[in-house]
Amino acid sequence: MVKIGIIGIGKWGKNHLRSLSKIDCELIGISDIDENKKEIAETYRINYYNDYRKLLKEIDAVIISTPTNSHYQIVVDCLKLGKHVLVEKPIAINSEESKKLVQIAESKDLILSVGYLFRFNNSIKKVQKLIKEIGEIQYITCRYIHSTKPPRGDSGAILNLGIHPMDILNYITNKRPSTVFAKKKNLISEKYEDSAIILLDYKDFFATIEVSCTHPEKKRDMWIIAEKEKIYVDFFNQKVIRYPLIVTNEEIQRKDPIIEDIKINEPLKDELKYFINLVDGKNNKGLIETENIGEEEYYTTRICELSIKSAETGKEMEIK
């Protein structure tokens, strides 16, 4: 059985802890610099460590859910000690650090997964299949907006919020954008943007992403406008509605909307189960029989980085 621990017991660390406690694994302990978190460990009857290096001596794999600017060094330490890692997104504060972490993991034949939660969301998995049937894509619009909590203090809306829809786009289309242009607004912080509009050029189609932590609504949704169908995806509530609609100069062909039957799942729980199964397979067989669908892609962080640069310079950026 995989021995696992968690570094960082903030909001998401607690979510990981709750989910891991329901999964078939050996939950060894948690690490957090806040010694008050020892009470949480006692509640779950697991060990508490104020130094994560002590935790690493006892486990096979680790979940990292600390602030973004601390990810790089912690992940390096974990990989160098031979531990498989699932780190919350974004993997690092910039793409160069991201690339280095991927290289270290590959050189040590270790699993390095990133918390791209929506890859395990059943509505997104459904759309990944449907997108092959709807004809040529014209454009896609995404929203990742809210104002339900204070903005993060370690990154802006593009890196913190935008990385999710960027990963979803790359995942469901199996394509990478060639250029990006962005506009941002720093209303509440001089250092980090709180809202942005991002335009991605995929050559065959374009996509826009709206991100904001000052919007009155909480939305995680997407429209895919294609040749044969228009699809609405609410990946927060796991809903998919297909609109059969073909528009030509001669006529408009329209059929009744189709509401897809989506079995609502717990993406975080499924993500953790998948990661543990990967680690178990690696430990027992020396190989991974299934694809690591949470594996970090250098370009996801790179697109965010170039979006910020585009917004700062007012120029379109080539993604390479």
C-alpha positions in Angstrom: 0.0 0.0 0.0 1.3 3.4 -0.9 2.6 5.5 2.0 1.6 9.1 1.4 1.7 12.5 3.2 0.6 16.1 2.6 2.8 19.2 2.8 0.7 22.4 3.4 -2.6 22.2 5.3 -4.4 25.3 4.1 -7.8 25.2 2.5 -6.8 22.8 -0.3 -4.5 20.8 1.9 -7.5 20.1 4.1 -9.5 19.1 1.1 -6.7 16.7 0.1 -6.7 15.3 3.6 -10.4 14.7 3.7 -10.3 12.9 0.4 -7.2 10.8 1.1 -8.8 9.6 4.4 -11.4 7.9 2.2 -9.0 6.3 -0.2 -7.2 3.0 0.0 -3.7 4.2 0.9 -1.5 4.5 4.1 -1.9 8.1 5.1 1.3 8.7 7.2 1.1 12.3 8.2 1.0 16.0 7.4 3.5 18.8 7.5 2.9 22.5 8.0 5.0 25.3 9.5 1.9 26.3 11.6 2.2 24.1 14.7 -1.5 24.6 15.4 -2.1 22.2 12.5 -1.0 19.4 14.9 -4.5 19.3 16.1 -5.7 18.4 12.6 -3.2 15.5 12.6 -4.5 14.3 15.9 -8.1 14.4 14.6 -7.1 12.0 11.8 -4.8 10.0 14.1 -1.7 10.6 11.8 1.7 12.2 12.4 2.4 15.9 12.4 5.8 17.3 11.2 6.8 21.0 11.3 9.7 20.1 8.9 8.5 18.4 5.7 11.9 16.7 5.3 11.1 14.5 8.3 7.8 13.5 6.7 9.6 12.6 3.5 11.6 9.9 5.3 8.4 8.0 6.0 6.5 8.0 2.7 6.5 6.9 -1.0 4.6 9.9 -2.4 3.5 13.4 -1.3 0.8 15.9 -2.0 2.1 19.5 -2.0 -0.4 22.3 -1.4 1.7 25.2 -0.2 1.8 28.7 -1.7 2.9 28.8 -5.3 6.2 30.6 -4.6 7.3 27.8 -2.4 6.5 24.9 -4.8 9.8 24.8 -6.6 12.1 24.2 -3.7 9.8 21.8 -2.0 9.2 19.7 -5.2 13.0 19.7 -5.8 13.6 18.4 -2.3 10.9 15.7 -2.7 12.2 14.5 -6.1 15.8 14.4 -5.0 14.8 12.1 -2.1 13.0 9.8 -4.6 9.4 10.7 -3.8 6.6 10.8 -6.3 4.8 14.1 -6.3 1.4 15.6 -6.9 1.7 19.4 -6.6 -1.2 21.8 -6.7 -1.3 24.1 -9.7 0.5 26.1 -10.8 3.5 23.9 -10.5 5.9 26.9 -10.1 5.9 30.6 -10.3 7.4 30.6 -13.9 7.9 28.3 -16.8 11.7 27.9 -16.4 11.2 26.4 -12.9 8.5 24.3 -14.3 10.7 22.9 -17.0 13.5 22.1 -14.5 11.1 20.2 -12.2 9.9 18.1 -15.2 13.5 17.3 -16.1 14.4 16.3 -12.6 11.4 14.0 -12.4 12.2 12.4 -15.7 15.9 11.9 -14.8 14.9 10.1 -11.6 12.0 8.1 -13.3 9.5 9.6 -10.8 5.9 10.6 -11.2 5.3 14.4 -11.2 1.6 15.3 -11.5 0.0 18.7 -11.2 -3.4 19.4 -9.7 -5.2 20.0 -13.0 -8.4 19.1 -11.3 -10.8 19.5 -14.2 -9.1 16.7 -16.2 -10.9 14.4 -13.7 -14.3 16.3 -14.0 -16.8 14.1 -15.8 -18.3 17.0 -17.7 -14.8 17.8 -19.2 -14.2 14.1 -19.9 -17.5 14.0 -21.8 -16.7 17.1 -23.9 -13.3 15.6 -24.8 -15.2 12.8 -26.6 -18.0 15.0 -28.0 -15.6 17.5 -29.5 -14.6 14.9 -32.1 -18.1 14.8 -33.5 -19.2 18.4 -33.8 -17.3 19.4 -36.9 -14.8 22.3 -37.4 -14.4 24.5 -34.3 -15.0 28.2 -35.0 -14.2 29.5 -31.5 -14.3 28.8 -27.8 -15.1 31.1 -24.9 -14.3 30.3 -21.3 -15.0 32.0 -18.0 -13.2 31.4 -14.6 -14.6 34.2 -12.4 -15.6 34.8 -8.8 -15.3 37.1 -5.8 -16.1 34.5 -3.1 -12.9 34.9 -1.2 -9.9 37.4 -0.9 -7.5 37.1 -3.9 -4.4 35.0 -3.4 -1.3 36.8 -2.3 1.2 34.7 -4.3 0.0 35.1 -7.9 -2.4 37.0 -10.0 -5.6 35.9 -11.8 -3.9 34.7 -14.9 -1.6 32.2 -13.3 -3.9 31.3 -10.4 -7.2 31.1 -12.3 -6.3 31.1 -16.0 -4.1 28.0 -15.8 -7.2 25.8 -15.4 -9.1 26.9 -18.6 -5.8 26.9 -20.5 -5.2 23.3 -19.5 -8.8 22.3 -20.2 -8.5 23.8 -23.8 -5.3 21.9 -24.4 -6.7 18.7 -23.0 -10.0 18.6 -24.9 -8.7 19.8 -28.2 -5.3 18.1 -28.1 -3.9 21.3 -29.6 -1.5 24.0 -28.5 -2.0 27.8 -29.2 0.5 29.5 -31.4 0.1 33.0 -30.1 -1.5 34.8 -27.1 -2.7 38.4 -26.6 -4.0 39.6 -23.2 -5.3 42.6 -21.4 -5.3 42.8 -17.6 -6.5 45.1 -14.8 -4.8 45.7 -11.4 -7.6 47.2 -9.4 -6.8 46.0 -5.9 -3.1 45.2 -6.2 -0.2 46.9 -7.9 1.8 43.6 -8.1 -0.9 41.1 -9.3 -3.7 41.5 -11.7 -7.2 40.7 -10.5 -8.9 40.5 -13.9 -7.8 39.7 -17.5 -9.1 38.7 -20.9 -6.8 36.3 -22.9 -7.0 35.6 -26.6 -5.4 32.4 -27.8 -4.8 31.6 -31.5 -4.9 27.9 -32.3 -4.6 28.7 -36.0 -7.7 26.6 -36.9 -9.8 28.5 -34.3 -9.4 31.0 -31.5 -10.3 30.9 -27.8 -11.0 33.6 -25.2 -10.6 33.3 -21.5 -12.1 35.7 -19.0 -10.6 35.5 -15.5 -11.5 37.6 -12.5 -11.5 37.6 -8.7 -13.7 40.7 -8.6 -16.8 39.4 -10.5 -20.2 39.1 -8.6 -20.9 35.7 -10.1 -19.0 32.4 -9.6 -18.7 30.8 -13.0 -16.6 28.0 -14.4 -18.0 27.5 -17.9 -17.3 27.3 -21.6 -19.0 27.7 -25.0 -17.7 25.6 -27.9 -19.0 27.0 -31.2 -18.5 24.5 -33.9 -19.7 23.6 -37.4 -22.4 21.1 -36.5 -23.1 21.8 -32.8 -22.7 24.5 -30.2 -21.9 23.0 -26.7 -22.3 24.7 -23.4 -20.2 23.3 -20.5 -20.7 24.2 -16.9 -17.7 22.4 -15.4 -18.5 23.8 -11.9 -21.9 22.1 -11.8 -20.9 19.3 -14.3 -23.5 20.1 -16.9 -23.2 19.7 -20.7 -25.9 20.9 -23.2 -25.5 20.3 -26.9 -27.2 22.6 -29.4 -27.5 21.0 -32.9 -27.3 24.1 -35.1 -25.9 24.5 -38.6 -25.8 28.0 -40.0 -25.2 28.6 -43.7 -25.9 31.4 -46.2 -28.9 29.4 -47.4 -30.5 28.2 -44.2 -30.4 27.6 -40.5 -30.8 23.9 -39.4 -31.8 23.8 -35.7 -32.8 20.8 -33.5 -33.8 20.7 -29.9 -31.0 21.0 -27.3 -29.6 17.7 -25.9 -28.8 17.7 -22.2 -26.1 15.1 -21.6 -26.5 12.6 -18.8 -23.5 13.3 -16.6 -22.7 11.2 -13.6 -21.5 13.8 -11.1 -18.2 12.8 -9.6 -15.7 14.1 -7.0 -12.8 15.2 -9.2 -10.4 15.7 -6.3 -11.0 12.2 -5.0 -10.7 10.7 -8.4 -7.5 12.6 -9.1 -6.0 11.3 -5.9 -7.0 7.7 -6.5 -5.5 8.0 -10.0 -2.2 9.3 -8.6 -2.0 6.6 -6.0 -2.7 3.9 -8.6 0.1 5.4 -10.7 2.5 5.3 -7.8 1.5 1.8 -6.8 2.0 0.6 -10.4 5.4 2.3 -10.6 6.6 0.9 -7.2 5.4 -2.6 -8.0 6.2 -3.0 -11.7 8.8 -0.4 -12.4 6.6 1.1 -15.1 3.3 3.0 -15.6 0.8 1.1 -17.6 -1.5 4.1 -18.1 -0.8 7.6 -19.1 -0.3 10.2 -16.4 -3.0 12.5 -17.4 -2.1 15.0 -14.7 1.5 15.2 -15.9 2.9 18.7 -16.1 3.2 20.4 -19.5 5.8 23.1 -19.8 3.5 25.0 -22.1 0.6 25.5 -19.7 2.8 27.6 -17.3 4.5 29.2 -20.4 1.1 30.4 -21.8 0.3 32.0 -18.5 3.7 33.7 -18.4 3.4 35.0 -21.9 -0.2 36.2 -21.2 1.1 38.4 -18.4 3.9 39.6 -20.6 1.4 40.4 -23.4 -0.8 42.4 -21.0 2.2 44.3 -19.7 3.7 45.2 -23.2 0.5 45.4 -25.2 1.9 43.0 -27.8 0.9 39.6 -29.1 3.3 36.9 -28.0 4.4 33.9 -29.9 4.2 30.7 -27.8 7.4 28.7 -28.1 
